[in-house]
Amino acid sequence: MAAPNIVNVATITGITTRIAGISTVILDGSGGGGGISTIVTNAAASGKVLKINTLLATAIGATTGVDVNIYNTAGRHNTAISTVSIATTMTVPILSSLAVIDKTNSIYLEEGKQIGVRAQSNAGSLDIVCSYEDIS
């Protein structure tokens, strides 16, 4: 898993990804599901590093919060070993947007890493927009 030398890159491609209407579900163990919606993935052995420039969460309806986590693999994102929070329980005002990541706090996503978003339970829906650079 070697990230490319970002001083001497061959390609930088700007990408914007989005997920509309991440519904909140019951996350209390009652069988209501729960889950993390994967926003961006940098595959293992991709030979790339992804520079995350912007991650916006927009409240749709009565949404009140969002959790954003970075994790290693989709199958293990709920374990303490592989999950590191970027933001936790940040308030997104009703019908407004929140910049979780912006140009003042951008991050690099190395190989084998993903960014996922989970809305707080029973709090509405979120739209997520992520802008990043694919560097190889």
C-alpha positions as a printed NumPy array, in Angstrom:
array([[  0.   ,   0.   ,   0.   ],
       [  2.121,   2.834,  -1.231],
       [  0.582,   6.226,  -1.809],
       [  1.95 ,   8.136,  -4.783],
       [  4.494,  10.892,  -4.313],
       [  2.17 ,  13.9  ,  -4.491],
       [  4.999,  16.213,  -5.49 ],
       [  5.589,  14.277,  -8.711],
       [  2.134,  13.097,  -9.883],
       [  1.015,  12.043, -13.358],
       [ -2.699,  12.816, -13.007],
       [ -5.   ,  14.871, -10.797],
       [ -8.693,  14.453, -11.58 ],
       [-11.375,  16.505,  -9.84 ],
       [-14.456,  14.487,  -8.855],
       [-17.721,  15.324,  -7.097],
       [-19.878,  12.526,  -5.733],
       [-23.248,  12.725,  -4.058],
       [-25.846,  10.671,  -2.249],
       [-29.363,  12.032,  -1.961],
       [-31.81 ,  11.255,   0.803],
       [-29.846,   9.237,   3.339],
       [-32.754,   8.244,   5.549],
       [-32.33 ,   7.956,   9.257],
       [-33.226,   4.634,  10.794],
       [-33.411,   3.17 ,  14.26 ],
       [-29.85 ,   2.461,  15.402],
       [-30.736,   1.223,  18.873],
       [-30.301,  -2.497,  18.206],
       [-34.029,  -3.115,  17.74 ],
       [-33.487,  -4.608,  14.298],
       [-34.266,  -1.396,  12.468],
       [-31.027,  -1.527,  10.514],
       [-28.724,   1.344,  10.63 ],
       [-25.827,   1.625,   8.652],
       [-23.304,   3.738,   7.07 ],
       [-23.628,   5.045,   3.546],
       [-20.24 ,   4.95 ,   1.842],
       [-19.458,   8.254,   0.156],
       [-15.911,   7.748,  -1.167],
       [-13.702,   4.648,  -1.433],
       [-10.014,   4.416,  -2.244],
       [ -9.464,   0.76 ,  -3.136],
       [ -6.542,  -1.199,  -1.713],
       [ -3.539,  -1.199,  -4.079],
       [ -5.116,   1.555,  -6.21 ],
       [ -1.832,   3.458,  -6.448],
       [ -3.8  ,   6.609,  -5.654],
       [ -4.393,   9.035,  -2.849],
       [ -7.657,  10.967,  -2.679],
       [ -7.583,  14.525,  -1.367],
       [-10.981,  15.238,   0.173],
       [-11.61 ,  18.958,  -0.294],
       [-15.276,  19.312,   0.653],
       [-17.876,  17.207,   2.418],
       [-21.266,  18.907,   2.75 ],
       [-24.264,  17.574,   4.639],
       [-27.623,  19.159,   3.845],
       [-30.661,  18.635,   6.057],
       [-33.77 ,  17.584,   4.212],
       [-36.872,  18.144,   6.302],
       [-36.447,  17.836,  10.047],
       [-32.888,  16.408,  10.137],
       [-30.965,  17.448,  13.23 ],
       [-27.57 ,  15.782,  13.005],
       [-25.014,  13.716,  11.158],
       [-22.166,  11.379,  12.123],
       [-19.234,  11.078,   9.731],
       [-16.691,   8.285,  10.101],
       [-13.596,   7.142,   8.26 ],
       [-13.11 ,   3.377,   8.225],
       [-11.002,   0.661,   6.612],
       [-13.438,  -1.772,   5.036],
       [-17.198,  -1.905,   4.668],
       [-17.402,  -5.137,   6.626],
       [-15.584,  -3.739,   9.663],
       [-16.618,  -0.096,   9.859],
       [-18.473,  -0.524,  13.145],
       [-15.49 ,  -1.852,  15.082],
       [-13.474,   0.424,  17.31 ],
       [-10.253,  -0.864,  15.75 ],
       [-11.019,   0.39 ,  12.259],
       [-13.256,   3.44 ,  12.78 ],
       [-11.965,   6.936,  13.394],
       [-14.503,   9.742,  13.642],
       [-14.109,  12.832,  11.531],
       [-17.225,  14.416,  13.014],
       [-19.735,  13.135,  15.507],
       [-23.279,  14.364,  16.145],
       [-22.796,  17.666,  14.379],
       [-26.   ,  19.677,  14.164],
       [-27.275,  20.368,  10.672],
       [-29.954,  23.074,  10.929],
       [-33.274,  22.227,   9.283],
       [-33.161,  22.94 ,   5.516],
       [-29.524,  24.091,   5.781],
       [-26.044,  22.775,   4.985],
       [-23.016,  22.011,   7.127],
       [-19.455,  21.853,   5.794],
       [-17.928,  18.883,   7.636],
       [-14.731,  19.135,   5.573],
       [-13.643,  22.207,   3.627],
       [-10.436,  23.68 ,   2.232],
       [ -9.248,  24.676,   5.709],
       [ -9.32 ,  21.079,   6.98 ],
       [ -9.02 ,  18.833,   3.918],
       [ -7.782,  15.273,   4.415],
       [ -5.986,  12.618,   2.366],
       [ -7.704,   9.263,   1.956],
       [ -5.062,   6.559,   1.558],
       [ -5.439,   3.175,  -0.125],
       [ -7.902,   0.79 ,   1.505],
       [ -9.846,   3.58 ,   3.237],
       [-13.429,   4.829,   2.897],
       [-15.519,   7.698,   4.171],
       [-19.001,   6.891,   5.346],
       [-21.899,   8.911,   6.684],
       [-24.563,   7.853,   9.14 ],
       [-27.476,  10.103,   9.988],
       [-28.762,  10.169,  13.534],
       [-31.699,   7.906,  14.142],
       [-35.203,   9.18 ,  13.512],
       [-34.018,  12.682,  12.658],
       [-34.944,  13.093,   8.978],
       [-32.844,  12.747,   5.841],
       [-29.545,  14.067,   4.533],
       [-28.072,  14.862,   1.154],
       [-24.274,  14.489,   1.038],
       [-21.921,  16.053,  -1.514],
       [-18.198,  15.284,  -1.535],
       [-15.63 ,  16.962,  -3.766],
       [-12.18 ,  15.412,  -4.042],
       [ -9.033,  15.072,  -6.136],
       [ -8.009,  11.641,  -7.443],
       [ -4.197,  11.816,  -7.427],
       [ -2.012,   9.204,  -9.126]])
